[in-house]
């Protein structure tokens, strides 16, 4: 048995490389579709004759379903078996991608994007849970670093892939390319992965309904606020429903023997701080992608392909830094890396928020992107490690579900907030100046989110990690040697 592969996965082959390749490739495909649609939206609108509201739902239907079903998808893997569910999620995602690529009307593409969100809600948490199940110790740290690098690179590379395929072929190609990838991943998963132990029990139906509808209502209210305003009846109703359902979820989870969301996951300040910091960080980053794409196309006059290429300074630096994380984490505590990454991203975001469309691209956009890419490369792996720190095998699926829920909720909430605060900026201006003003306001808001995430890293995650390290060192030698990197117990 390879030292990298956990012995508790019965019958697992000693092939950590292929195992990780399958997991990461599938996760990359999911993340790619979070951003690949951005550069293709103008072409989708023209091709299918969509209204502004219909166009927004091409993205929002995916986000709403993805965010709402994540906890259910994570729990289902614990009960049904993670490999089985992983393969099923890949099939759903591949079928939905084909339907999107063949969409003849607006309602068709919106419904298919919602179906794609179901597949993503299964694959995303299951992939992280499989990483936790198969890898231990330093091998897990390396796997999580690659997982986090995939999360960061998938978002930025999606813009490049989407722009290239839209320019060279059609927006449909950006979705149809998922079909052969999904088929290959299904074949690979069945050949390489072995089934994880299944936990006896039944679904927490009440918790599943409250979690899915509560998170869905929260995401819907945030998305709708960008168009209707924060005090519109629809938004207030959605938020009220979200509060009631999520409160009922907390009450229910404290009572049932097999909860969909074990409240003990939040007993660790390191994990709780990581969930909050992830939401804030992703809220800022989705605003960066969304508004910087507009800046380059509407402000600088770039084509979709040129806009995708314009993100390369960030993507390349992000990739290089993320790969160095396993070596850095041996000598630098993960919360310190997180704080350094968040601070670096904050400096880059604040710099980019001062840009002007008449300025040179290299100085106005590319240079701050280098800092943002370096910061993201430093921050993502520690955010993921702290989010699953010290989690027992029985809770791996639930913990990965919370990590991914924080990821999606952060993006949905952050984008809703930043779109709303920038909506009325530049009303007295015209042309590219309007876009530039809105981008500057939005990225300033993103900088505020990053500043709060930095405070959470320094005030909550770092002290909790240090206290956990002291407790581990005070324990028996065997426990210290077995303690996974970044764990809290």
ZAKOL-160500 format. One record per residue (C-alpha): residue number from 1; x, y, z. Coordinates in Angstrom, 2 decimals. Each point is the difference from the previous one (the first is absolute). Layout:
BEGIN
ROMI pos    east   north      up
ROMI NUM       X       Y       Z
...
//
This chain:
BEGIN
ROMI pos    east   north      up
ROMI   1    0.00    0.00    0.00
ROMI   2    1.33    3.42   -0.95
ROMI   3    0.70    2.31    2.92
ROMI   4   -2.12    2.60   -1.78
ROMI   5   -3.17   -2.08   -0.06
ROMI   6   -2.04   -0.50    3.13
ROMI   7   -0.24   -3.56    1.17
ROMI   8   -3.59    0.38    1.11
ROMI   9   -1.23    0.11   -3.61
ROMI  10   -0.33   -3.73   -0.37
ROMI  11    1.48   -1.45   -3.17
ROMI  12    1.30    3.37   -1.18
ROMI  13    2.81   -0.39   -2.54
ROMI  14    3.42    1.50    0.79
ROMI  15   -0.34    2.54   -2.79
ROMI  16   -0.29    3.42    1.61
ROMI  17    0.95    1.79   -3.24
ROMI  18   -2.90   -1.31   -2.13
ROMI  19   -2.39    0.34    2.95
ROMI  20    0.86    3.67    0.44
ROMI  21   -0.06    0.62   -3.76
ROMI  22   -3.58   -1.31   -0.25
ROMI  23   -1.17    2.04    2.98
ROMI  24    1.65    3.24   -1.08
ROMI  25   -0.95   -0.27   -3.69
ROMI  26   -3.65   -0.48    0.93
ROMI  27    0.09    2.88    2.49
ROMI  28    1.72    2.19   -2.60
ROMI  29   -2.78   -0.71   -2.50
ROMI  30   -2.60    1.10    2.57
ROMI  31    1.84    3.21    0.88
ROMI  32    0.63    0.85   -3.63
ROMI  33   -3.73    0.39   -0.54
ROMI  34   -0.24    2.52    2.83
ROMI  35    1.92    2.50   -2.16
ROMI  36    0.02   -1.32   -3.58
ROMI  37   -3.45    1.48   -0.53
ROMI  38    1.09    3.60    0.71
ROMI  39    1.83    0.62   -3.28
ROMI  40   -2.76   -1.73   -1.97
ROMI  41   -2.99    1.88    1.45
ROMI  42   -0.21    2.65   -2.79
ROMI  43    0.01   -2.75   -2.66
ROMI  44   -2.60   -2.06    1.89
ROMI  45   -2.28    3.02    0.27
ROMI  46    0.26    0.75   -3.73
ROMI  47   -0.36   -3.63   -1.11
ROMI  48   -3.03   -0.87    2.13
ROMI  49   -1.53    3.51    0.06
ROMI  50   -0.05    0.21    3.79
ROMI  51   -1.13    2.90    2.14
ROMI  52    2.30    1.39    2.67
ROMI  53   -1.89   -1.94    2.68
ROMI  54    0.14   -3.26   -1.95
ROMI  55    3.71    0.49   -0.61
ROMI  56    0.67    0.48    3.71
ROMI  57   -1.78   -3.29    0.73
ROMI  58    2.35   -1.86   -2.33
ROMI  59    2.60    0.48    2.75
ROMI  60   -2.31    0.30    2.98
ROMI  61   -1.90   -3.28   -0.58
ROMI  62    3.30   -1.85    0.25
ROMI  63    1.15    1.89    3.09
ROMI  64   -3.36   -0.31    1.78
ROMI  65   -0.30   -3.78   -0.42
ROMI  66    3.72   -0.59    0.58
ROMI  67    0.00    1.95    3.27
ROMI  68   -3.32   -1.39    1.21
ROMI  69    0.79   -3.71   -0.45
ROMI  70    3.62   -0.13    1.18
ROMI  71   -0.69   -1.22    3.53
ROMI  72   -2.40   -2.64   -1.26
ROMI  73    2.55   -1.18   -2.56
ROMI  74    2.70   -0.23    2.66
ROMI  75   -2.17   -2.03    2.38
ROMI  76   -1.20   -2.32   -2.75
ROMI  77    3.60   -1.06   -0.63
ROMI  78    0.40   -1.12    3.60
ROMI  79   -3.06   -2.25   -0.19
ROMI  80    0.02   -1.24   -3.59
ROMI  81    3.76   -0.25   -0.55
ROMI  82    2.14    2.81   -1.38
ROMI  83    1.27   -1.66   -3.17
ROMI  84   -3.51   -1.02   -1.00
ROMI  85   -1.33    3.51    0.54
ROMI  86    3.06    1.59   -1.62
ROMI  87   -0.61   -1.95   -3.22
ROMI  88   -3.71    0.82    0.06
ROMI  89    0.77    3.71    0.39
ROMI  90    2.38   -0.12   -2.96
ROMI  91   -2.70   -1.61   -2.15
ROMI  92   -2.55    2.66    0.96
ROMI  93    2.49    2.79   -0.68
ROMI  94    0.97   -1.46   -3.40
ROMI  95   -3.61   -0.45   -1.13
ROMI  96   -0.88    3.53    1.12
ROMI  97    3.01    1.41   -1.88
ROMI  98   -1.18   -1.70   -3.19
ROMI  99   -3.50    1.44    0.47
ROMI 100    1.43    3.49    0.48
ROMI 101    2.12   -0.28   -3.14
ROMI 102   -3.10   -1.03   -2.00
ROMI 103   -2.37    2.56    1.59
ROMI 104   -2.44    1.50   -2.56
ROMI 105   -1.78    2.40    2.37
ROMI 106    0.50    1.99    3.18
ROMI 107   -2.09   -2.21    2.28
ROMI 108    1.92   -3.06   -1.23
ROMI 109    3.43    1.40    0.88
ROMI 110   -1.19    1.27    3.39
ROMI 111   -1.49   -3.39    0.91
ROMI 112    3.13   -1.81   -1.21
ROMI 113    2.21    2.32    2.05
ROMI 114   -2.09   -0.88    3.06
ROMI 115    0.51   -3.71   -0.77
ROMI 116    3.72    0.68   -0.37
ROMI 117   -0.08    1.56    3.47
ROMI 118   -1.36   -3.28    1.41
ROMI 119    2.95   -1.88   -1.47
ROMI 120    2.43    2.59    1.34
ROMI 121   -1.56   -0.16    3.49
ROMI 122    0.74   -3.73    0.02
ROMI 123    3.50    0.03   -1.50
ROMI 124    1.49    2.99    1.87
ROMI 125   -0.41   -1.18    3.64
ROMI 126    0.51   -3.65   -0.91
ROMI 127    3.34    0.78   -1.66
ROMI 128    1.33    1.68    3.16
ROMI 129   -1.38   -2.82    2.17
ROMI 130    1.79   -2.54   -2.22
ROMI 131    3.23    1.99    0.46
ROMI 132   -0.47   -0.19    3.77
ROMI 133   -0.83   -3.72   -0.17
ROMI 134    2.95   -1.06   -2.15
ROMI 135    2.84    2.16    1.33
ROMI 136    1.61    0.56    3.39
ROMI 137    2.73    2.14    1.57
ROMI 138    2.35    1.76   -2.43
ROMI 139   -1.66   -1.77   -2.93
ROMI 140   -3.30    1.59    1.01
ROMI 141    1.67    3.40    0.31
ROMI 142    1.35   -0.35   -3.55
ROMI 143   -3.35   -1.24   -1.29
ROMI 144   -1.86    2.88    1.65
ROMI 145    2.55    2.45   -1.48
ROMI 146   -0.68   -1.39   -3.47
ROMI 147   -3.74    0.08    0.70
ROMI 148    0.24    3.64    1.05
ROMI 149    2.16    0.86   -3.02
ROMI 150   -2.65   -1.58   -2.19
ROMI 151   -2.66    2.17    1.67
ROMI 152    1.93    3.19   -0.68
ROMI 153    1.21   -0.84   -3.50
ROMI 154   -3.32   -1.44   -1.14
ROMI 155   -1.74    3.32    0.57
ROMI 156    2.51    2.14   -1.90
ROMI 157    0.75   -2.53   -2.74
ROMI 158   -3.73   -0.33   -0.67
ROMI 159    0.00    3.55   -1.32
ROMI 160    2.83   -0.82   -2.40
ROMI 161   -1.58   -3.27   -1.17
ROMI 162   -3.42    1.61   -0.37
ROMI 163    1.38    2.96   -1.93
ROMI 164    2.10   -2.20   -2.32
ROMI 165   -2.79   -2.45   -0.81
ROMI 166   -2.54    2.80   -0.48
ROMI 167    2.31    1.92   -2.35
ROMI 168    1.24   -3.03   -1.96
ROMI 169   -3.18   -2.12   -0.11
ROMI 170   -3.12    0.87    2.00
ROMI 171   -1.14    0.49    3.58
ROMI 172   -1.51   -3.48   -0.32
ROMI 173    3.47   -1.54   -0.31
ROMI 174    0.88    1.24    3.50
ROMI 175   -2.66   -2.36    1.39
ROMI 176    0.17   -2.87   -2.49
ROMI 177    3.70   -0.47    0.83
ROMI 178   -1.13   -1.26    3.42
ROMI 179   -1.67   -3.06   -1.52
ROMI 180    3.12   -1.96   -1.03
ROMI 181    1.75    1.14    3.19
ROMI 182   -2.86   -1.32    2.14
ROMI 183   -0.01   -3.32   -1.90
ROMI 184    3.76   -0.38    0.53
ROMI 185   -0.33    0.82    3.70
ROMI 186   -2.80   -2.55    0.49
ROMI 187    2.12   -2.71   -1.63
ROMI 188    3.05    1.04    2.02
ROMI 189   -1.89    0.17    3.30
ROMI 190   -1.43   -3.48   -0.45
ROMI 191    3.44   -1.37   -0.86
ROMI 192    2.10    1.79    2.63
ROMI 193   -2.18    0.81    3.01
ROMI 194   -1.32   -2.57    2.44
ROMI 195   -3.18    0.50    1.96
ROMI 196    0.35    1.68    3.38
ROMI 197   -1.66   -1.63    3.03
ROMI 198   -3.70    0.80    0.17
ROMI 199   -1.47    1.23    3.26
ROMI 200   -3.16   -1.79    1.06
ROMI 201   -2.93    2.25    0.60
ROMI 202   -2.56    2.09   -1.79
ROMI 203   -0.24    3.49   -1.35
ROMI 204   -0.83    2.87    2.29
ROMI 205   -3.00    1.01   -2.12
ROMI 206   -0.97    3.03    2.09
ROMI 207    3.58    1.24    0.06
ROMI 208    0.38   -0.59   -3.75
ROMI 209   -3.15    1.99   -0.79
ROMI 210    0.90    2.86    2.36
ROMI 211    3.59    0.16   -1.26
ROMI 212   -0.88   -0.16   -3.68
ROMI 213   -2.92    2.45    0.09
ROMI 214    1.66    2.27    2.57
ROMI 215    3.26    0.34   -1.91
ROMI 216   -1.96    0.23   -3.25
ROMI 217   -2.15    2.84    1.36
ROMI 218    3.11    1.83    1.23
ROMI 219    1.68   -0.33   -3.40
ROMI 220   -3.21    0.99   -1.84
ROMI 221   -0.48    3.09    2.16
ROMI 222    3.57    1.13   -0.60
ROMI 223   -0.23   -0.60   -3.76
ROMI 224   -3.37    1.76   -0.24
ROMI 225    1.24    2.99    2.02
ROMI 226    2.33    0.97   -2.85
ROMI 227   -3.04    0.69   -2.20
ROMI 228   -2.83    0.80    2.43
ROMI 229    1.87    1.63    2.88
ROMI 230    0.57   -1.17    3.56
ROMI 231   -3.39    1.20    1.31
ROMI 232   -2.23   -1.40   -2.75
ROMI 233   -2.79   -2.35    1.20
ROMI 234    1.48   -2.99   -1.84
ROMI 235    3.43    0.50    1.54
ROMI 236   -1.31    0.59    3.52
ROMI 237   -2.26   -3.05   -0.27
ROMI 238    2.91   -2.15   -1.18
ROMI 239    2.25    1.18    2.83
ROMI 240   -2.73   -0.50    2.60
ROMI 241   -0.60   -3.52   -1.28
ROMI 242    3.75   -0.67    0.06
ROMI 243    0.31    1.12    3.63
ROMI 244   -2.97   -2.12    1.11
ROMI 245    1.18   -3.12   -1.84
ROMI 246    3.65    0.30    1.07
ROMI 247   -1.06    0.55    3.61
ROMI 248   -2.18   -3.11   -0.25
ROMI 249    3.03   -1.83   -1.44
ROMI 250    2.13    0.87    3.02
ROMI 251   -2.72   -1.14    2.42
ROMI 252   -0.55   -3.23   -1.93
ROMI 253    3.70   -0.84   -0.31
ROMI 254    0.43    0.22    3.75
ROMI 255   -2.67   -2.65    0.51
ROMI 256    0.32   -2.67   -2.69
ROMI 257    2.50   -2.89    0.44
ROMI 258    1.37    0.20   -3.57
ROMI 259   -0.12    3.66   -1.08
ROMI 260    0.69    1.21   -3.52
ROMI 261    2.04    2.81    1.57
ROMI 262    1.64   -1.12    3.26
ROMI 263    0.20    3.05    2.24
ROMI 264    3.24   -1.35    1.46
ROMI 265    1.70    1.16   -3.21
ROMI 266   -0.37    3.57    1.30
ROMI 267    1.45   -0.82    3.42
ROMI 268    3.46    0.66   -1.41
ROMI 269    0.74    3.75   -0.25
ROMI 270    2.53   -0.80   -2.73
ROMI 271   -2.63   -1.65   -2.18
ROMI 272   -2.69    2.58    0.74
ROMI 273    2.42    2.84   -0.72
ROMI 274    1.02   -1.70   -3.25
ROMI 275   -3.62   -0.26   -1.15
ROMI 276   -0.58    3.71    0.66
ROMI 277    3.30    1.04   -1.58
ROMI 278   -0.74   -2.15   -3.06
ROMI 279   -3.35    1.70   -0.54
ROMI 280    1.55    3.45    0.26
ROMI 281    2.97   -0.89   -2.20
ROMI 282   -2.13   -1.61   -2.72
ROMI 283   -2.44    2.91    0.10
ROMI 284    2.87    2.32   -0.85
ROMI 285    1.45   -2.32   -2.66
ROMI 286   -3.24   -0.56   -1.92
ROMI 287   -0.36    3.77   -0.12
ROMI 288    3.54    0.24   -1.34
ROMI 289   -0.73   -2.45   -2.85
ROMI 290   -3.43    1.40   -0.82
ROMI 291    0.97    3.66   -0.09
ROMI 292    3.53   -0.29   -1.38
ROMI 293   -1.38   -1.94   -2.97
ROMI 294   -2.34    2.92   -0.71
ROMI 295    2.82    2.48    0.49
ROMI 296    2.16   -1.70   -2.62
ROMI 297   -2.81   -0.51   -2.55
ROMI 298   -2.08    3.16    0.45
ROMI 299    2.71    2.31    1.35
ROMI 300    3.14   -1.08   -1.87
ROMI 301   -1.87   -1.35   -3.05
ROMI 302    1.39   -3.55    0.24
ROMI 303   -1.63   -2.92   -1.82
ROMI 304   -1.16   -2.98    2.11
ROMI 305    3.22   -1.87   -0.85
ROMI 306    2.16    3.02    0.81
ROMI 307   -1.84    0.41    3.30
ROMI 308    0.66   -3.65    0.82
ROMI 309    3.68    0.45   -0.84
ROMI 310   -0.02    3.13    2.13
ROMI 311   -0.39   -2.19    3.10
ROMI 312    3.18   -1.97   -0.73
ROMI 313    2.22    2.09    2.33
ROMI 314   -2.21   -1.09    2.87
ROMI 315   -0.44   -3.61   -1.14
ROMI 316    3.69   -0.71   -0.53
ROMI 317    1.12    1.54    3.28
ROMI 318   -2.83   -1.74    1.85
ROMI 319    1.08   -3.37   -1.39
ROMI 320    3.68    0.44    0.90
ROMI 321   -0.72    1.21    3.54
ROMI 322   -2.62   -2.68    0.67
ROMI 323    2.46   -2.75   -0.92
ROMI 324    2.49    1.37    2.53
ROMI 325   -2.53   -0.23    2.86
ROMI 326    0.84   -3.59    1.09
ROMI 327    3.67    0.98    0.49
ROMI 328   -0.87    3.31    1.67
ROMI 329   -2.47   -1.66    2.37
ROMI 330    2.78   -2.13    1.46
ROMI 331    1.67    3.10    1.43
ROMI 332   -2.83    2.55    0.19
ROMI 333   -3.31   -0.64    1.84
ROMI 334   -2.93   -0.15   -2.39
ROMI 335   -1.88    2.92    1.66
ROMI 336    3.09    2.18   -0.49
ROMI 337   -0.02   -0.92   -3.69
ROMI 338   -3.71    0.81   -0.07
ROMI 339    0.52    3.42    1.57
ROMI 340    2.90    0.77   -2.35
ROMI 341   -2.04   -1.07   -3.01
ROMI 342   -3.05    2.01    1.04
ROMI 343    2.14    3.10    0.64
ROMI 344    1.71   -0.34   -3.39
ROMI 345   -3.36   -0.40   -1.74
ROMI 346   -1.28    3.06    1.85
ROMI 347    2.89    2.14   -1.22
ROMI 348   -0.53   -1.17   -3.60
ROMI 349   -3.77    0.56    0.17
ROMI 350    0.38    3.49    1.47
ROMI 351    2.54    0.86   -2.73
ROMI 352   -2.29   -1.30   -2.75
ROMI 353   -2.93    1.97    1.44
ROMI 354    1.84    3.21   -0.93
ROMI 355    0.33   -0.92   -3.69
ROMI 356   -1.25    2.06   -2.93
ROMI 357   -0.97   -1.18   -3.49
ROMI 358    2.37    2.48   -1.60
ROMI 359    2.97   -1.37    1.94
ROMI 360    2.39   -2.60   -1.42
ROMI 361   -1.09   -3.62    0.52
ROMI 362    3.36   -1.16    1.39
ROMI 363    0.16    2.62    2.74
ROMI 364   -3.73    0.33    0.70
ROMI 365   -1.13   -3.64   -0.14
ROMI 366    2.83   -2.52   -0.49
ROMI 367    2.20    1.23    2.85
ROMI 368   -2.69   -0.14    2.72
ROMI 369   -1.13   -3.34   -1.43
ROMI 370    3.42   -1.43    0.82
ROMI 371   -0.57    0.85    3.67
ROMI 372   -3.54   -1.36   -0.07
ROMI 373    1.21   -3.25   -1.59
ROMI 374    2.81   -0.39    2.54
ROMI 375   -2.40    0.70    2.86
ROMI 376   -2.57   -2.49   -1.24
ROMI 377    2.71   -2.64   -0.45
ROMI 378    1.05    0.50    3.62
ROMI 379   -3.50    0.18    1.47
ROMI 380   -2.07   -2.78   -1.58
ROMI 381    1.81   -3.05    1.39
ROMI 382    0.06    1.33    3.60
ROMI 383   -3.69    0.90   -0.28
ROMI 384   -0.77   -3.56   -1.05
ROMI 385    2.32   -1.60    2.57
ROMI 386   -1.46    2.03    2.86
ROMI 387   -3.52   -0.78   -1.20
ROMI 388    0.56   -3.77    0.41
ROMI 389    2.47    0.18    2.90
ROMI 390   -0.33   -2.87    2.46
ROMI 391   -3.12   -1.43   -1.64
ROMI 392   -0.75   -3.67    0.71
ROMI 393   -0.51   -2.35   -2.93
ROMI 394   -3.70   -0.22    0.81
ROMI 395   -0.39    3.76   -0.47
ROMI 396    2.21    0.41   -3.08
ROMI 397   -2.95    0.33   -2.36
ROMI 398   -1.81    2.51    2.20
ROMI 399    3.15    2.09    0.51
ROMI 400    0.74    0.09   -3.73
ROMI 401   -3.63    0.99   -0.58
ROMI 402    0.36    2.96    2.37
ROMI 403    3.26    1.06   -1.69
ROMI 404   -1.64   -0.03   -3.43
ROMI 405   -3.20    1.61    1.30
ROMI 406    2.07    2.86    1.43
ROMI 407    1.72    0.22   -3.40
ROMI 408   -3.25    0.27   -1.97
ROMI 409   -1.85    2.14    2.54
ROMI 410    2.95    2.38    0.15
ROMI 411   -0.09    0.43   -3.77
ROMI 412   -3.77    0.45   -0.17
ROMI 413   -0.20    2.39    2.96
ROMI 414    3.12    1.91   -0.98
ROMI 415   -1.07    0.50   -3.61
ROMI 416   -3.47    1.12    1.06
ROMI 417    1.45    2.55    2.43
ROMI 418    2.62    1.32   -2.43
ROMI 419   -2.41    0.24   -2.95
ROMI 420   -2.45    1.90    2.19
ROMI 421    2.53    2.49    1.41
ROMI 422    1.40    0.72   -3.47
ROMI 423   -3.33    0.15   -1.86
ROMI 424   -0.49    3.75    0.29
ROMI 425    3.65    1.00   -0.30
ROMI 426    0.86    2.05   -3.08
ROMI 427   -3.60    0.90   -0.90
ROMI 428    1.08    3.49   -1.04
ROMI 429    2.78   -1.38   -2.20
ROMI 430   -0.06   -1.62   -3.44
ROMI 431    1.89   -2.60   -2.03
ROMI 432    2.93   -1.88    1.52
ROMI 433    0.09    2.47    2.91
ROMI 434   -3.25   -1.51    1.37
ROMI 435    1.47   -3.51    0.04
ROMI 436    3.25    1.22    1.54
ROMI 437   -1.84    1.80    2.81
ROMI 438   -2.17   -3.04    0.77
ROMI 439    3.04   -2.28    0.01
ROMI 440    1.88    2.29    2.35
ROMI 441   -2.91    0.12    2.46
ROMI 442   -0.50   -3.78   -0.15
ROMI 443    3.69   -0.81    0.49
ROMI 444    0.16    2.44    2.89
ROMI 445   -2.83   -2.00    1.56
ROMI 446    1.98   -3.16   -0.71
ROMI 447    2.97    1.50    1.83
ROMI 448   -2.20    0.53    3.05
ROMI 449   -1.06   -3.67   -0.07
ROMI 450    3.66   -1.05   -0.17
ROMI 451    0.89    2.27    2.91
ROMI 452   -2.66   -1.70    2.16
ROMI 453    1.28   -3.43   -1.13
ROMI 454    3.51    1.04    1.06
ROMI 455   -1.29    1.00    3.43
ROMI 456   -1.71   -3.41    0.35
ROMI 457    3.25   -1.74   -0.96
ROMI 458    2.08    1.90    2.56
ROMI 459   -2.54    0.18    2.82
ROMI 460   -1.68   -3.42   -0.22
ROMI 461    1.74   -2.58   -2.21
ROMI 462    3.63    0.63    0.98
ROMI 463   -0.55   -0.02    3.81
ROMI 464   -2.21   -3.11   -0.26
ROMI 465    2.62   -1.80   -2.07
ROMI 466    2.71    0.84    2.52
ROMI 467   -2.11   -1.22    2.92
ROMI 468   -0.70   -3.24   -1.86
ROMI 469    3.72   -0.47   -0.63
ROMI 470    0.79    0.42    3.69
ROMI 471   -2.66   -2.58    0.93
ROMI 472    1.38   -2.45   -2.56
ROMI 473    3.57    0.40    1.25
ROMI 474   -1.18   -0.61    3.56
ROMI 475   -1.59   -3.30   -1.05
ROMI 476    1.61   -3.44   -0.34
ROMI 477    2.80   -0.33   -2.59
ROMI 478   -2.04   -2.31   -2.23
ROMI 479   -2.80    2.55   -0.19
ROMI 480    2.44    2.77   -0.88
ROMI 481    1.57   -2.06   -2.78
ROMI 482   -3.39   -0.91   -1.44
ROMI 483   -1.44    3.50    0.13
ROMI 484   -0.79    1.15   -3.58
ROMI 485    1.40    3.35   -1.08
ROMI 486   -2.39    2.78    0.93
ROMI 487   -2.19   -2.14    2.26
ROMI 488   -1.36    1.40    3.23
ROMI 489   -0.01   -3.09    2.18
//
